[in-house]
Amino acid sequence: MTALVALNSEQHQSLCIKANAELEFAASQHLLSLKVQEVGQAGSSFPVFLMKDPSSGVWRISAVASFAMGTNLFVESGQWLPAFKPLAMQTFPFYLMKAPGEEKGYTIGINPASAAFSEQKTQADQAIFSSSGKASAQLMRVTQLLEASIEQDIHTYQFGQAMQELGLVKAINLVIHRQDGSQETLQGLCTIDEDKLNALSGEQLKSLSEKGYLSPIYAMLTSIYQLNALIRRNNRRNKQDARFGAIKEIKIAVNSGNTFS
């Protein structure tokens, strides 16, 4: 991501959010970042997986929205199709960033060069600040969401750590078989090891339940069946857009080379 700058009513008063900026952003995302609190809802539409950030080693949760990078099967004809909308979409194009000159404080950051912003406001665009410099209703709503997301990020981090410490992380590959005979493999995805989950002691399961982890665990496991719906969605779009190569089947293979414990 391009370096963020702190949002400032003096410097950025003329900036507006372009109409449909949120959808244009989502349309380019084949993976959607999730908080652990979102897994239950996301699993009703998307296959959801754990992924380990290679640079930080931190566990992330992602929903697969397409099998082709830079595309999203859930944005069509200028509309977001699912009932569930991830927090990362709701807060775009704003982000939390460390407050300049402060050790622990946070502030709202933006990438002013982003295509989501414009200084030439149209009727459909949304102003960020009023002419007097006050935050718009949209900015106040997003600020509240981002402030609440700090605690959600902590819970998501703790969830990933707990899954690793209990040995519940299972690395898998998605082997995509195209109808033209070609094949490709999606790597870096992890799910919950159901056998190891079932082997946990009563005390361990009780601890997971008390922490609120059992619900996202089971939601993540059942979300894998959304791969079938995603294939059907992909093949329907293939008839209009060649980027979505027709898929015959997807096989899930355990990646025994990656172990997390």
C-alpha positions as CSV (number, residue, x, y, z in Angstrom):
1,M,0.0,0.0,0.0
2,T,1.2,3.5,-0.7
3,A,2.2,5.4,2.4
4,L,-0.7,7.0,4.1
5,V,-1.0,10.6,5.2
6,A,-3.1,11.8,8.1
7,L,-6.5,13.2,7.0
8,N,-6.6,16.9,7.7
9,S,-9.5,19.3,7.2
10,E,-7.2,22.1,6.1
11,Q,-5.1,20.1,3.6
12,H,-7.9,17.9,2.3
13,Q,-11.0,20.0,2.5
14,S,-11.4,20.0,-1.3
15,L,-11.2,16.2,-1.6
16,C,-14.3,14.3,-2.4
17,I,-15.0,10.5,-2.6
18,K,-15.9,9.6,-6.1
19,A,-19.2,7.9,-6.7
20,N,-18.9,4.1,-6.7
21,A,-15.3,4.3,-5.3
22,E,-16.2,1.5,-2.9
23,L,-17.4,-0.8,-5.7
24,E,-14.5,0.0,-8.0
25,F,-12.1,-1.0,-5.1
26,A,-14.0,-4.2,-4.4
27,A,-14.1,-5.2,-8.1
28,S,-10.3,-5.4,-8.1
29,Q,-10.0,-7.6,-5.0
30,H,-10.0,-11.4,-5.4
31,L,-9.4,-11.7,-1.7
32,L,-11.4,-9.7,0.9
33,S,-9.8,-9.1,4.3
34,L,-12.1,-10.0,7.3
35,K,-12.2,-9.6,11.0
36,V,-12.8,-12.8,13.1
37,Q,-16.2,-11.3,14.0
38,E,-17.2,-11.3,10.3
39,V,-16.5,-14.9,9.6
40,G,-20.0,-16.2,10.4
41,Q,-21.7,-13.8,8.0
42,A,-19.0,-14.0,5.3
43,G,-19.3,-17.8,5.3
44,S,-22.8,-17.6,4.0
45,S,-21.5,-16.3,0.7
46,F,-17.7,-16.9,0.5
47,P,-15.2,-19.6,1.2
48,V,-13.1,-18.2,4.1
49,F,-9.5,-19.1,4.9
50,L,-6.7,-18.3,7.3
51,M,-3.6,-16.8,5.6
52,K,-0.2,-16.0,7.2
53,D,1.3,-12.7,6.2
54,P,4.8,-13.6,4.9
55,S,6.3,-10.3,6.0
56,S,4.9,-10.0,9.6
57,G,4.0,-13.6,10.3
58,V,0.6,-12.5,11.5
59,W,-2.4,-14.6,10.7
60,R,-5.1,-12.9,8.5
61,I,-8.6,-14.1,7.6
62,S,-9.6,-13.7,4.0
63,A,-12.7,-14.5,1.9
64,V,-12.1,-15.7,-1.6
65,A,-14.1,-13.6,-4.1
66,S,-12.6,-14.8,-7.3
67,F,-10.1,-17.3,-8.8
68,A,-8.5,-14.6,-11.0
69,M,-6.4,-11.9,-9.5
70,G,-7.7,-8.4,-9.9
71,T,-11.3,-9.5,-10.3
72,N,-14.3,-10.1,-8.0
73,L,-17.2,-12.3,-8.8
74,F,-19.5,-10.5,-6.4
75,V,-19.4,-7.1,-8.2
76,E,-21.6,-7.1,-11.3
77,S,-23.3,-4.3,-13.3
78,G,-22.2,-1.8,-10.8
79,Q,-23.7,-3.6,-7.8
80,W,-22.5,-5.5,-4.8
81,L,-24.4,-8.8,-4.9
82,P,-24.2,-10.3,-1.4
83,A,-26.1,-9.1,1.6
84,F,-22.9,-9.1,3.7
85,K,-20.4,-6.3,3.1
86,P,-17.0,-6.6,4.7
87,L,-15.8,-3.8,7.0
88,A,-12.8,-3.2,4.7
89,M,-15.3,-2.1,2.0
90,Q,-17.5,-0.1,4.3
91,T,-14.5,2.0,5.5
92,F,-12.7,2.4,2.1
93,P,-10.9,4.7,1.2
94,F,-10.0,5.5,4.8
95,Y,-7.6,3.6,7.0
96,L,-6.3,3.7,10.6
97,M,-2.7,4.8,10.9
98,K,-0.4,5.8,13.7
99,A,-0.9,9.4,14.7
100,P,2.2,11.4,13.7
101,G,4.4,12.2,16.7
102,E,2.4,9.9,19.0
103,E,3.6,6.5,20.3
104,K,0.2,4.9,20.8
105,G,-2.4,7.2,19.2
106,Y,-4.3,6.5,16.0
107,T,-5.8,8.7,13.4
108,I,-7.6,8.4,10.0
109,G,-5.2,8.1,7.1
110,I,-5.8,8.3,3.3
111,N,-3.8,7.9,0.2
112,P,-4.6,11.3,-1.5
113,A,-3.3,10.0,-4.8
114,S,-5.9,7.2,-4.8
115,A,-8.3,7.1,-7.7
116,A,-11.1,7.0,-5.1
117,F,-10.6,10.8,-4.5
118,S,-11.3,13.8,-6.7
119,E,-11.1,17.6,-6.2
120,Q,-13.6,18.2,-9.0
121,K,-16.9,17.4,-7.2
122,T,-19.8,16.1,-9.1
123,Q,-23.4,15.8,-7.8
124,A,-22.8,12.1,-7.1
125,D,-19.5,12.5,-5.2
126,Q,-19.4,12.7,-1.5
127,A,-17.6,15.6,0.3
128,I,-15.3,14.6,3.2
129,F,-15.5,18.0,5.0
130,S,-18.1,20.8,4.9
131,S,-17.1,24.3,3.8
132,S,-16.5,25.1,7.5
133,G,-14.1,22.1,7.9
134,K,-16.5,19.9,9.8
135,A,-16.5,16.2,9.2
136,S,-19.2,14.9,6.9
137,A,-21.7,12.3,8.2
138,Q,-19.9,9.7,6.1
139,L,-16.6,10.5,7.7
140,M,-18.0,10.4,11.2
141,R,-19.6,7.0,10.4
142,V,-16.3,5.6,9.0
143,T,-14.3,7.0,12.0
144,Q,-16.6,5.1,14.4
145,L,-16.2,1.9,12.4
146,L,-12.4,2.2,12.3
147,E,-12.1,3.0,16.0
148,A,-14.1,-0.1,16.8
149,S,-12.0,-2.1,14.4
150,I,-8.9,-1.7,16.7
151,E,-10.4,-4.1,19.2
152,Q,-11.6,-6.4,16.3
153,D,-8.0,-6.5,14.9
154,I,-6.7,-7.6,18.3
155,H,-9.3,-10.4,18.5
156,T,-8.5,-11.5,15.0
157,Y,-4.8,-11.6,15.9
158,Q,-5.5,-13.6,19.1
159,F,-7.8,-16.0,17.2
160,G,-5.0,-16.8,14.7
161,Q,-2.5,-17.3,17.4
162,A,-4.8,-19.6,19.3
163,M,-5.4,-21.7,16.2
164,Q,-1.6,-22.1,15.7
165,E,-0.9,-22.8,19.3
166,L,-3.5,-25.6,19.4
167,G,-2.2,-27.1,16.2
168,L,-5.5,-26.5,14.4
169,V,-4.1,-24.8,11.3
170,K,-4.1,-27.0,8.2
171,A,-2.4,-25.7,5.1
172,I,-4.2,-26.6,1.8
173,N,-3.8,-26.0,-1.9
174,L,-6.8,-25.4,-4.2
175,V,-6.0,-27.3,-7.5
176,I,-8.2,-25.7,-10.2
177,H,-8.9,-27.8,-13.2
178,R,-10.1,-25.7,-16.2
179,Q,-12.5,-27.0,-18.8
180,D,-9.8,-26.4,-21.5
181,G,-7.6,-29.0,-19.7
182,S,-5.3,-26.5,-18.0
183,Q,-4.6,-26.5,-14.3
184,E,-3.4,-24.1,-11.7
185,T,-2.8,-24.2,-8.0
186,L,-3.7,-21.6,-5.4
187,Q,-1.3,-21.8,-2.4
188,G,-1.0,-20.0,0.9
189,L,-4.5,-20.9,2.1
190,C,-5.2,-22.6,5.5
191,T,-8.3,-23.9,7.1
192,I,-9.1,-25.6,10.4
193,D,-7.9,-29.2,11.0
194,E,-11.2,-30.9,11.8
195,D,-9.6,-34.1,13.1
196,K,-7.4,-32.1,15.5
197,L,-10.3,-30.0,16.6
198,N,-12.3,-33.2,17.4
199,A,-9.3,-34.5,19.4
200,L,-9.2,-31.4,21.8
201,S,-10.0,-32.0,25.4
202,G,-13.2,-30.8,27.0
203,E,-11.2,-28.0,28.8
204,Q,-9.7,-26.8,25.5
205,L,-13.1,-26.8,23.8
206,K,-14.6,-24.9,26.8
207,S,-11.8,-22.3,26.6
208,L,-12.4,-21.8,22.8
209,S,-16.1,-21.4,23.5
210,E,-15.6,-18.9,26.3
211,K,-13.4,-16.8,23.9
212,G,-16.1,-16.9,21.2
213,Y,-13.9,-18.9,18.8
214,L,-16.0,-22.0,18.2
215,S,-18.5,-20.1,16.0
216,P,-15.9,-18.7,13.6
217,I,-14.1,-22.1,13.6
218,Y,-17.2,-24.0,12.4
219,A,-18.2,-21.2,10.1
220,M,-14.8,-21.4,8.4
221,L,-15.1,-25.1,8.0
222,T,-18.6,-25.1,6.5
223,S,-17.6,-22.1,4.2
224,I,-15.5,-24.4,2.1
225,Y,-18.7,-25.6,0.5
226,Q,-19.1,-22.1,-1.0
227,L,-16.3,-23.1,-3.4
228,N,-19.0,-25.0,-5.4
229,A,-21.2,-21.8,-5.6
230,L,-18.1,-19.8,-6.6
231,I,-17.3,-22.2,-9.4
232,R,-20.9,-21.8,-10.8
233,R,-20.7,-18.0,-10.4
234,N,-17.3,-18.1,-12.2
235,N,-18.6,-20.1,-15.1
236,R,-21.6,-17.9,-15.6
237,R,-19.3,-14.9,-15.8
238,N,-17.0,-16.7,-18.2
239,K,-19.7,-16.4,-20.9
240,Q,-19.3,-12.6,-20.9
241,D,-15.7,-12.2,-19.7
242,A,-12.8,-14.4,-20.8
243,R,-10.8,-13.4,-17.6
244,F,-13.0,-15.9,-15.8
245,G,-11.7,-19.1,-17.4
246,A,-14.3,-21.9,-17.2
247,I,-13.7,-24.3,-14.4
248,K,-14.4,-28.1,-14.5
249,E,-13.6,-28.8,-10.8
250,I,-11.5,-27.8,-7.8
251,K,-9.7,-30.3,-5.7
252,I,-8.5,-29.5,-2.2
253,A,-5.1,-30.9,-1.4
254,V,-3.4,-30.9,2.0
255,N,-0.1,-29.0,1.8
256,S,2.0,-31.3,4.0
257,G,5.1,-29.1,3.4
258,N,3.6,-26.4,5.7
259,T,3.1,-27.1,9.3
260,F,2.0,-24.6,11.9
261,S,2.4,-25.4,15.6
